[in-house]
Amino acid sequence: MKTLIVEDDFTSRLLLQTFLSRYGDCHVAVNGWEAAEAVRSALDGGERYDLICMDLMMPEMNGRDAVKQIRALEAARSISPTSGVKIVMTTAVNDIKDVMRCFNELCDAYLVKPIDLSELLRQVKSYGLVQ
């Protein structure tokens, strides 16, 4: 599994990276702009990400805008959201309006911080990315 962790908080980033690195390569980005660039580079190189853990509130470009850009990059390559990267929003924002906006903008799951790692693993397993 190839994972991109998009998180501006060092502790949260380290927690996710330590946990998910057991299952494959983990790359990190500290904002949405870096995430979109990482996805663009991976798509251009033919090595797509399987999973993105995306923080919602970040400097320079927030998670929702990054998801829109990532889905646009996939669409430009004829990759549908259902067959594209699985995007899990990982955020401290626990507002139903934000949850609905994120799903409308084609994220696949929404987990509220502090992240329950067993729930994250359950999500990843449900996508068939790990056993």
DSSP file (Angstrom, degrees, kcal/mol; ACC not computed):
  #  RESIDUE AA STRUCTURE BP1 BP2  ACC     N-H-->O    O-->H-N    N-H-->O    O-->H-N    TCO  KAPPA ALPHA  PHI   PSI    X-CA   Y-CA   Z-CA
    1    1 A M              0   0    0      0, 0.0     2,-0.6     0, 0.0    24,-0.4   0.000 360.0 360.0 360.0 131.0    0.0    0.0    0.0
    2    2 A K        -     0   0    0     22,-0.2    48,-2.8    46,-0.1    49,-1.8  -0.923 360.0-171.8-106.2 120.8    1.3    3.4   -1.0
    3    3 A T  E     -ab  26  51A   0     22,-2.9    24,-2.9    -2,-0.6     2,-0.5  -0.876  20.0-159.2-120.2 143.3    0.1    6.1    1.4
    4    4 A L  E     -ab  27  52A   0     47,-2.3    49,-2.2    -2,-0.4     2,-0.6  -0.989  11.1-159.6-117.5 121.9    0.3    9.9    1.5
    5    5 A I  E     -ab  28  53A   0     22,-3.0    24,-2.5    -2,-0.5     2,-0.7  -0.907   4.8-168.4-102.5 120.6   -0.2   11.6    4.8
    6    6 A V  E     +ab  29  54A   0     47,-3.3    49,-2.5    -2,-0.6     2,-0.3  -0.907  30.9 134.4-114.5 104.2   -1.2   15.2    4.5
    7    7 A E        -     0   0    0     22,-2.3    24,-0.1    -2,-0.7    51,-0.1  -0.966  43.2-161.0-157.0 127.8   -1.0   16.8    7.9
    8    8 A D  S    S+     0   0    0     -2,-0.3     2,-0.6    49,-0.3    -1,-0.1   0.671  75.2  85.9 -86.8 -16.9    0.5   20.1    9.2
    9    9 A D  S  > S-     0   0    0      1,-0.2     4,-2.5     2,-0.0     5,-0.2  -0.757  70.1-149.6 -88.6 122.2    0.7   19.0   12.8
   10   10 A F  H  > S+     0   0    0     -2,-0.6     4,-2.8     1,-0.2     5,-0.2   0.898  93.7  49.5 -58.2 -45.8    4.0   17.1   13.5
   11   11 A T  H  > S+     0   0    0      1,-0.2     4,-2.3     2,-0.2    -1,-0.2   0.918 113.5  45.4 -63.8 -44.5    2.6   14.8   16.2
   12   12 A S  H  > S+     0   0    0      2,-0.2     4,-2.3     1,-0.2     5,-0.2   0.905 113.7  50.5 -64.1 -41.3   -0.4   13.8   14.2
   13   13 A R  H  X S+     0   0    0     -4,-2.5     4,-2.6     1,-0.2    -2,-0.2   0.920 111.4  47.8 -61.7 -45.4    1.8   13.2   11.1
   14   14 A L  H  X S+     0   0    0     -4,-2.8     4,-2.7     2,-0.2     5,-0.2   0.897 110.3  52.2 -64.6 -41.8    4.2   11.1   13.1
   15   15 A L  H  X S+     0   0    0     -4,-2.3     4,-2.2     2,-0.2    -2,-0.2   0.947 114.2  42.1 -59.9 -50.0    1.4    9.0   14.6
   16   16 A L  H  X S+     0   0    0     -4,-2.3     4,-3.0     1,-0.2     5,-0.3   0.906 115.3  50.1 -65.4 -41.7   -0.1    8.2   11.2
   17   17 A Q  H  X S+     0   0    0     -4,-2.6     4,-1.9    -5,-0.2    -2,-0.2   0.921 111.4  48.1 -64.5 -43.6    3.2    7.6    9.6
   18   18 A T  H  < S+     0   0    0     -4,-2.7     4,-0.3    -5,-0.2    -1,-0.2   0.923 117.4  42.5 -62.3 -44.6    4.4    5.2   12.3
   19   19 A F  H >< S+     0   0    0     -4,-2.2     3,-1.0    -5,-0.2    -2,-0.2   0.949 118.8  41.3 -68.0 -50.5    1.1    3.3   12.2
   20   20 A L  H >< S+     0   0    0     -4,-3.0     3,-1.9     1,-0.2     4,-0.3   0.705  96.8  75.5 -77.0 -19.9    0.7    3.1    8.4
   21   21 A S  G >< S+     0   0    0     -4,-1.9     3,-0.6    -5,-0.3    -1,-0.2   0.693  83.0  70.9 -66.9 -15.3    4.3    2.4    7.5
   22   22 A R  G <  S+     0   0    0     -3,-1.0    -1,-0.3    -4,-0.3    -2,-0.2   0.746 102.0  44.8 -64.8 -22.9    3.7   -1.1    8.7
   23   23 A Y  G <  S-     0   0    0     -3,-1.9     2,-0.3     1,-0.3    -1,-0.2   0.402 126.6 -62.2-107.2   0.2    1.6   -1.6    5.6
   24   24 A G  S <  S-     0   0    0     -3,-0.6    -1,-0.3    -4,-0.3   -22,-0.2  -0.953  83.9 -11.5 149.9-167.8    3.8   -0.1    3.0
   25   25 A D        -     0   0    0    -24,-0.4   -22,-2.9    -2,-0.3     2,-0.5  -0.390  53.1-163.5 -67.7 136.4    5.4    3.1    1.8
   26   26 A C  E     -a    3   0A   0    -24,-0.2     2,-0.3    -2,-0.1   -22,-0.2  -0.988   6.9-175.9-124.9 124.5    4.3    6.4    3.5
   27   27 A H  E     -a    4   0A   0    -24,-2.9   -22,-3.0    -2,-0.5     2,-0.3  -0.801  13.8-144.9-109.8 158.7    5.0    9.8    2.1
   28   28 A V  E     -a    5   0A   0     -2,-0.3     2,-0.3   -24,-0.2   -22,-0.2  -0.934  16.2-178.0-128.3 150.9    4.2   13.0    3.8
   29   29 A A  E     -a    6   0A   0    -24,-2.5   -22,-2.3    -2,-0.3     3,-0.1  -0.980  18.9-150.0-138.9 147.9    3.0   16.5    2.9
   30   30 A V  S    S+     0   0    0     -2,-0.3     2,-0.3   -24,-0.2   -24,-0.1   0.455  77.4  15.1-102.5  -1.0    2.4   19.4    5.2
   31   31 A N  S  > S-     0   0    0     27,-0.1     4,-1.9   -24,-0.1    31,-0.1  -0.973  83.5 -96.0-159.6 172.0   -0.4   21.2    3.2
   32   32 A G  H  > S+     0   0    0     29,-2.1     4,-2.6    27,-0.5     5,-0.2   0.836 118.1  58.0 -64.1 -34.3   -2.8   20.6    0.4
   33   33 A W  H  > S+     0   0    0      1,-0.2     4,-2.1     2,-0.2    -1,-0.2   0.945 108.3  45.8 -61.7 -47.7   -0.6   22.2   -2.2
   34   34 A E  H  > S+     0   0    0      1,-0.2     4,-2.4     2,-0.2    -1,-0.2   0.873 111.5  54.3 -61.9 -36.6    2.2   19.7   -1.4
   35   35 A A  H  X S+     0   0    0     -4,-1.9     4,-2.5     2,-0.2    -2,-0.2   0.942 107.9  47.8 -62.9 -47.9   -0.4   16.9   -1.5
   36   36 A A  H  X S+     0   0    0     -4,-2.6     4,-2.5     1,-0.2    -1,-0.2   0.900 113.1  49.1 -61.2 -40.3   -1.7   17.8   -5.0
   37   37 A E  H  X S+     0   0    0     -4,-2.1     4,-2.5     2,-0.2    -1,-0.2   0.895 110.3  50.6 -65.6 -39.8    1.9   18.1   -6.3
   38   38 A A  H  X S+     0   0    0     -4,-2.4     4,-2.4     2,-0.2    -2,-0.2   0.908 112.5  46.7 -64.1 -41.4    2.7   14.6   -4.8
   39   39 A V  H  X S+     0   0    0     -4,-2.5     4,-2.8     2,-0.2     5,-0.2   0.918 111.6  51.1 -66.8 -43.1   -0.3   13.1   -6.4
   40   40 A R  H  X S+     0   0    0     -4,-2.5     4,-2.6     1,-0.2    -2,-0.2   0.933 112.2  47.0 -58.2 -46.6    0.5   14.8   -9.7
   41   41 A S  H  X S+     0   0    0     -4,-2.5     4,-1.8     2,-0.2    -1,-0.2   0.907 112.6  49.0 -63.0 -42.7    4.0   13.4   -9.6
   42   42 A A  H  <>S+     0   0    0     -4,-2.4     5,-2.5     2,-0.2     4,-0.4   0.917 112.7  47.4 -64.5 -43.1    2.9    9.9   -8.6
   43   43 A L  H ><5S+     0   0    0     -4,-2.8     3,-1.1     1,-0.2    -2,-0.2   0.918 111.9  50.0 -64.1 -42.9    0.3    9.9  -11.5
   44   44 A D  H 3<5S+     0   0    0     -4,-2.6    -1,-0.2     1,-0.3    -2,-0.2   0.837 112.2  48.8 -63.8 -31.9    2.9   11.1  -14.0
   45   45 A G  T 3<5S-     0   0    0     -4,-1.8    -1,-0.3    -5,-0.2    -2,-0.2   0.456 113.7-117.5 -87.4  -0.9    5.3    8.4  -12.8
   46   46 A G  T < 5S+     0   0    0     -3,-1.1     2,-0.4    -4,-0.4    -3,-0.2   0.682  84.2 111.1  75.1  17.5    2.7    5.7  -13.0
   47   47 A E      < -     0   0    0     -5,-2.5    -1,-0.1    -6,-0.2    -2,-0.1  -0.695  52.5-167.1-125.9  79.0    2.8    4.9   -9.3
   48   48 A R        -     0   0    0     -2,-0.4     2,-0.2    -5,-0.1   -46,-0.1  -0.171  23.0-109.7 -65.1 154.0   -0.5    6.0   -7.9
   49   49 A Y        -     0   0    0      1,-0.1   -46,-0.2   -10,-0.1     3,-0.1  -0.603  18.3-160.7 -78.1 146.5   -1.2    6.4   -4.2
   50   50 A D  S    S+     0   0    0    -48,-2.8    36,-2.2     1,-0.3     2,-0.4   0.774  75.2  20.0 -91.9 -35.4   -3.6    3.8   -2.7
   51   51 A L  E     -bc   3  86A   0    -49,-1.8   -47,-2.3    34,-0.2     2,-0.4  -0.996  57.3-168.6-141.2 138.6   -4.6    5.9    0.4
   52   52 A I  E     -bc   4  87A   0     34,-2.7    36,-3.1    -2,-0.4     2,-0.7  -0.995   8.7-159.3-126.3 126.2   -4.4    9.5    1.4
   53   53 A C  E     -bc   5  88A   0    -49,-2.2   -47,-3.3    -2,-0.4     2,-0.5  -0.931  24.4-167.5 -99.0 113.2   -5.0   10.6    5.0
   54   54 A M  E     -bc   6  89A   0     34,-2.8    36,-2.8    -2,-0.7   -47,-0.2  -0.904  16.6-144.9-116.3 118.1   -6.0   14.3    4.6
   55   55 A D        -     0   0    0    -49,-2.5    36,-0.2    -2,-0.5     3,-0.1  -0.479  11.2-146.9 -69.4 149.4   -6.2   16.9    7.3
   56   56 A L  S    S+     0   0    0     34,-0.4     7,-2.5     1,-0.2     2,-0.8   0.913  81.3  52.6 -85.8 -47.6   -9.0   19.4    6.7
   57   57 A M  S    S+     0   0    0      5,-0.2   -49,-0.3     6,-0.1    -1,-0.2  -0.811  72.1 137.7-100.2 107.5   -7.5   22.5    8.3
   58   58 A M        -     0   0    0     -2,-0.8   -27,-0.1    -3,-0.1     2,-0.1  -0.964  50.9 -99.6-143.4 158.3   -4.1   23.4    6.9
   59   59 A P  S    S+     0   0    0      0, 0.0     2,-2.6     0, 0.0   -27,-0.5  -0.355  98.1  13.6 -74.2 161.6   -2.2   26.5    5.8
   60   60 A E  S    S+     0   0    0    -29,-0.1     2,-0.3   -28,-0.1   -29,-0.1  -0.257 137.7  13.7  71.3 -50.8   -1.7   27.4    2.1
   61   61 A M  S    S-     0   0    0     -2,-2.6   -29,-2.1     4,-0.0   -28,-0.2  -0.898  79.6-136.7-152.7 124.5   -4.4   25.0    0.8
   62   62 A N     >  -     0   0    0     -2,-0.3     4,-2.0   -31,-0.1    -5,-0.2  -0.194  30.2-101.9 -77.1 173.0   -7.0   23.2    3.0
   63   63 A G  H  > S+     0   0    0     -7,-2.5     4,-2.5     1,-0.2     5,-0.2   0.859 117.6  54.5 -65.3 -38.5   -7.9   19.6    2.7
   64   64 A R  H  > S+     0   0    0     -8,-0.5     4,-2.0     1,-0.2    -1,-0.2   0.923 110.7  46.0 -63.7 -43.4  -11.2   20.1    0.9
   65   65 A D  H  > S+     0   0    0      1,-0.2     4,-2.1     2,-0.2    -1,-0.2   0.876 111.9  52.5 -65.9 -36.4   -9.5   22.2   -1.9
   66   66 A A  H  X S+     0   0    0     -4,-2.0     4,-2.8     2,-0.2    -2,-0.2   0.907 107.0  52.0 -65.3 -41.0   -6.7   19.5   -2.1
   67   67 A V  H  X S+     0   0    0     -4,-2.5     4,-2.8     1,-0.2     5,-0.2   0.922 108.5  51.6 -61.0 -43.2   -9.3   16.8   -2.5
   68   68 A K  H  X S+     0   0    0     -4,-2.0     4,-2.0     1,-0.2    -1,-0.2   0.924 112.3  45.8 -58.8 -44.7  -10.9   18.8   -5.4
   69   69 A Q  H  X S+     0   0    0     -4,-2.1     4,-2.4     2,-0.2    -2,-0.2   0.907 112.4  50.4 -65.8 -41.1   -7.5   19.1   -7.1
   70   70 A I  H  X S+     0   0    0     -4,-2.8     4,-2.2     1,-0.2    -2,-0.2   0.926 111.3  47.6 -63.8 -44.7   -6.7   15.5   -6.6
   71   71 A R  H  X S+     0   0    0     -4,-2.8     4,-2.7     1,-0.2    -1,-0.2   0.862 111.2  52.1 -65.2 -34.3  -10.0   14.3   -8.1
   72   72 A A  H  X S+     0   0    0     -4,-2.0     4,-2.2    -5,-0.2    -2,-0.2   0.893 107.8  51.7 -67.3 -39.1   -9.5   16.7  -11.0
   73   73 A L  H  X S+     0   0    0     -4,-2.4     4,-0.5     2,-0.2    -2,-0.2   0.914 112.8  45.6 -61.9 -42.4   -6.0   15.3  -11.6
   74   74 A E  H ><>S+     0   0    0     -4,-2.2     5,-2.6     1,-0.2     3,-1.4   0.933 110.7  52.4 -66.0 -45.3   -7.5   11.8  -11.7
   75   75 A A  H ><5S+     0   0    0     -4,-2.7     3,-2.0     1,-0.3    -2,-0.2   0.870 102.6  59.0 -59.6 -37.4  -10.4   12.9  -13.9
   76   76 A A  H 3<5S+     0   0    0     -4,-2.2    -1,-0.3     1,-0.3    -2,-0.2   0.712 109.5  45.2 -64.1 -19.2   -7.9   14.3  -16.4
   77   77 A R  T <<5S-     0   0    0     -3,-1.4    -1,-0.3    -4,-0.5    -2,-0.2   0.134 122.3-107.2-108.7  17.5   -6.4   10.8  -16.6
   78   78 A S  T < 5S+     0   0    0     -3,-2.0     2,-0.6     1,-0.2    -3,-0.2   0.802  72.4 143.4  61.0  32.8   -9.9    9.1  -16.9
   79   79 A I      < -     0   0    0     -5,-2.6    -1,-0.2    -8,-0.1    -2,-0.2  -0.915  42.6-142.7-101.9 119.0   -9.7    7.8  -13.4
   80   80 A S    >>  -     0   0    0     -2,-0.6     3,-1.1     1,-0.1     4,-1.0  -0.437  21.7-113.7 -78.3 155.5  -13.1    7.8  -11.7
   81   81 A P  T 34 S+     0   0    0      0, 0.0     3,-0.2     0, 0.0    -1,-0.1   0.819 116.7  58.0 -58.0 -30.4  -13.4    8.6   -8.0
   82   82 A T  T 34 S+     0   0    0      1,-0.2    -3,-0.0     4,-0.0     4,-0.0   0.780 116.1  33.4 -72.5 -24.6  -14.5    5.1   -7.3
   83   83 A S  T <4 S+     0   0    0     -3,-1.1    -1,-0.2     2,-0.0     3,-0.1   0.387 107.9  87.8-108.4   2.9  -11.3    3.6   -8.8
   84   84 A G  S  < S-     0   0    0     -4,-1.0    -4,-0.1     1,-0.2   -13,-0.1  -0.032  94.1 -47.4 -85.4-167.4   -9.0    6.4   -7.7
   85   85 A V        -     0   0    0    -15,-0.1     2,-0.5     1,-0.1    -1,-0.2  -0.311  57.8-117.7 -61.7 143.7   -7.1    6.9   -4.5
   86   86 A K  E     -c   51   0A   0    -36,-2.2   -34,-2.7    -3,-0.1     2,-0.6  -0.769  30.8-158.6 -85.2 124.7   -9.1    6.4   -1.3
   87   87 A I  E     -c   52   0A   0     -2,-0.5    21,-2.9   -36,-0.2    22,-1.5  -0.927  10.0-171.6-114.6 119.4   -9.1    9.6    0.7
   88   88 A V  E     -cd  53 109A   0    -36,-3.1   -34,-2.8    -2,-0.6     2,-0.4  -0.940  18.6-140.5-109.0 116.5   -9.8    9.6    4.4
   89   89 A M  E     -cd  54 110A   0     20,-2.9    22,-3.5    -2,-0.6     2,-0.5  -0.635  17.0-168.9 -74.2 129.3  -10.3   13.0    6.0
   90   90 A T  E     + d   0 111A   0    -36,-2.8   -34,-0.4    -2,-0.4     2,-0.3  -0.949  27.9 141.8-122.9 107.3   -8.5   13.1    9.4
   91   91 A T  E     - d   0 112A   0     20,-2.3    22,-2.9    -2,-0.5   -36,-0.0  -0.955  61.3-131.9-150.1 158.1   -9.6   16.2   11.2
   92   92 A A  S    S+     0   0    0     -2,-0.3     2,-0.6    20,-0.2    20,-0.1   0.545  80.3 104.9 -85.2  -9.2  -10.5   17.8   14.5
   93   93 A V        +     0   0    0      1,-0.1     2,-0.2     2,-0.0    -2,-0.1  -0.637  44.6 177.9 -78.4 116.7  -13.6   19.4   12.9
   94   94 A N        +     0   0    0     -2,-0.6     2,-0.5    18,-0.1    -1,-0.1  -0.503  30.9 130.2-118.4  60.7  -16.6   17.5   14.0
   95   95 A D    >>  -     0   0    0     -2,-0.2     4,-2.3     1,-0.1     3,-0.6  -0.967  55.9-140.9-119.1 126.2  -19.4   19.5   12.2
   96   96 A I  H 3> S+     0   0    0     -2,-0.5     4,-2.6     1,-0.3     5,-0.2   0.818 102.9  57.8 -57.5 -32.6  -22.0   17.6   10.2
   97   97 A K  H 3> S+     0   0    0      2,-0.2     4,-2.3     1,-0.2    -1,-0.3   0.918 108.7  45.1 -64.2 -42.3  -21.9   20.4    7.5
   98   98 A D  H <> S+     0   0    0     -3,-0.6     4,-2.5     2,-0.2    -2,-0.2   0.895 111.6  53.1 -67.0 -39.4  -18.2   19.8    7.0
   99   99 A V  H  X S+     0   0    0     -4,-2.3     4,-2.2     1,-0.2    -2,-0.2   0.953 111.6  45.4 -59.2 -49.6  -18.6   16.1    6.9
  100  100 A M  H  X S+     0   0    0     -4,-2.6     4,-2.6     1,-0.2    -2,-0.2   0.892 111.6  52.2 -63.7 -40.5  -21.3   16.4    4.2
  101  101 A R  H  X S+     0   0    0     -4,-2.3     4,-1.7     2,-0.2    -1,-0.2   0.921 109.0  50.7 -60.6 -43.3  -19.2   18.8    2.2
  102  102 A C  H  <>S+     0   0    0     -4,-2.5     5,-2.1     1,-0.2    -2,-0.2   0.909 112.1  45.9 -63.6 -42.0  -16.2   16.5    2.3
  103  103 A F  H ><5S+     0   0    0     -4,-2.2     3,-1.6     1,-0.2    -1,-0.2   0.894 110.9  53.0 -68.0 -38.0  -18.3   13.5    1.1
  104  104 A N  H 3<5S+     0   0    0     -4,-2.6    -1,-0.2     1,-0.3    -2,-0.2   0.812 106.4  54.3 -64.0 -28.4  -19.9   15.7   -1.6
  105  105 A E  T 3<5S-     0   0    0     -4,-1.7    -1,-0.3    -5,-0.2    -2,-0.2   0.217 127.6-101.6 -92.6  14.1  -16.4   16.6   -2.7
  106  106 A L  T < 5 +     0   0    0     -3,-1.6     2,-0.2     1,-0.2    -3,-0.2   0.788  66.8 150.5  77.4  34.9  -15.6   12.9   -3.0
  107  107 A C      < -     0   0    0     -5,-2.1    -1,-0.2     1,-0.1   -19,-0.2  -0.605  40.0-142.1 -82.2 162.0  -13.6   11.9    0.0
  108  108 A D  S    S+     0   0    0    -21,-2.9     2,-0.3     1,-0.3   -20,-0.2   0.714  71.7   5.3-100.1 -24.6  -14.2    8.3    1.0
  109  109 A A  E     -d   88   0A   0    -22,-1.5   -20,-2.9    -7,-0.1     2,-0.4  -0.976  56.1-145.5-156.1 163.7  -14.2    8.5    4.8
  110  110 A Y  E     -d   89   0A   0     -2,-0.3     2,-0.4   -22,-0.2   -20,-0.2  -0.954  16.6-178.0-140.5 113.4  -14.1   11.1    7.6
  111  111 A L  E     -d   90   0A   0    -22,-3.5   -20,-2.3    -2,-0.4     2,-0.4  -0.952  18.9-138.2-117.6 133.8  -12.4   10.4   10.9
  112  112 A V  E     -d   91   0A   0     -2,-0.4     4,-0.3   -22,-0.2   -20,-0.2  -0.721  38.8 -79.2 -93.5 137.1  -12.3   12.9   13.8
  113  113 A K  S    S+     0   0    0    -22,-2.9     2,-0.1    -2,-0.4    -1,-0.0  -0.464 111.1  60.2 -73.9 148.9   -9.1   13.4   15.8
  114  114 A P  S    S-     0   0    0      0, 0.0     2,-0.2     0, 0.0    -2,-0.1   0.436  98.1-132.1 -68.1 137.2   -7.8   12.0   18.0
  115  115 A I        -     0   0    0     -2,-0.1     2,-0.9    -4,-0.1    -2,-0.1  -0.410   4.0-138.4 -67.7 127.7   -7.7    9.3   15.3
  116  116 A D    >>  -     0   0    0     -4,-0.3     4,-2.2    -2,-0.2     3,-0.6  -0.792  14.3-158.4 -82.5 106.5   -8.8    5.9   16.5
  117  117 A L  H 3> S+     0   0    0     -2,-0.9     4,-2.5     1,-0.3    -1,-0.2   0.814  89.4  56.5 -63.4 -31.0   -6.2    3.8   14.7
  118  118 A S  H 3> S+     0   0    0      2,-0.2     4,-2.0     1,-0.2    -1,-0.3   0.877 108.4  47.9 -67.8 -35.1   -8.3    0.6   14.9
  119  119 A E  H <> S+     0   0    0     -3,-0.6     4,-2.3     2,-0.2    -2,-0.2   0.894 110.8  51.3 -69.8 -39.6  -11.1    2.5   13.0
  120  120 A L  H  X S+     0   0    0     -4,-2.2     4,-2.5     2,-0.2    -2,-0.2   0.930 110.9  48.2 -60.9 -44.7   -8.6    3.8   10.4
  121  121 A L  H  X S+     0   0    0     -4,-2.5     4,-2.7     1,-0.2    -2,-0.2   0.891 108.7  53.9 -63.6 -39.3   -7.4    0.2    9.9
  122  122 A R  H  X S+     0   0    0     -4,-2.0     4,-2.2     2,-0.2    -1,-0.2   0.917 110.0  48.0 -60.0 -42.8  -11.0   -1.0    9.6
  123  123 A Q  H  X S+     0   0    0     -4,-2.3     4,-1.2     2,-0.2    -2,-0.2   0.943 111.7  49.0 -61.8 -48.0  -11.5    1.6    6.8
  124  124 A V  H  <>S+     0   0    0     -4,-2.5     5,-1.9     1,-0.2     6,-0.5   0.896 112.0  49.1 -61.1 -41.3   -8.3    0.6    5.0
  125  125 A K  H ><5S+     0   0    0     -4,-2.7     3,-1.6     1,-0.2    -1,-0.2   0.883 104.7  58.7 -64.7 -37.8   -9.3   -3.1    5.2
  126  126 A S  H 3<5S+     0   0    0     -4,-2.2    -1,-0.2     1,-0.3    -2,-0.2   0.778 103.8  52.9 -64.5 -24.4  -12.8   -2.2    3.9
  127  127 A Y  T 3<5S-     0   0    0     -4,-1.2    -1,-0.3    -3,-0.4    -2,-0.2   0.524 115.2-118.8 -84.2  -6.8  -11.0   -0.8    0.8
  128  128 A G  T < 5S+     0   0    0     -3,-1.6    -3,-0.2    -4,-0.3    -2,-0.1   0.713  78.7 124.9  76.9  20.3   -9.1   -4.0    0.3
  129  129 A L  S   <S+     0   0    0     -5,-1.9     2,-0.3     1,-0.1    -4,-0.2   0.775  78.0  11.5 -84.6 -26.6   -5.8   -2.3    0.7
  130  130 A V              0   0    0     -6,-0.5    -2,-0.2    -9,-0.1    -1,-0.1  -0.935 360.0 360.0-141.1 164.9   -4.6   -4.5    3.5
  131  131 A Q              0   0    0     -2,-0.3    -6,-0.1    -3,-0.1    -1,-0.0   0.425 360.0 360.0-101.4 360.0   -5.7   -7.8    5.0
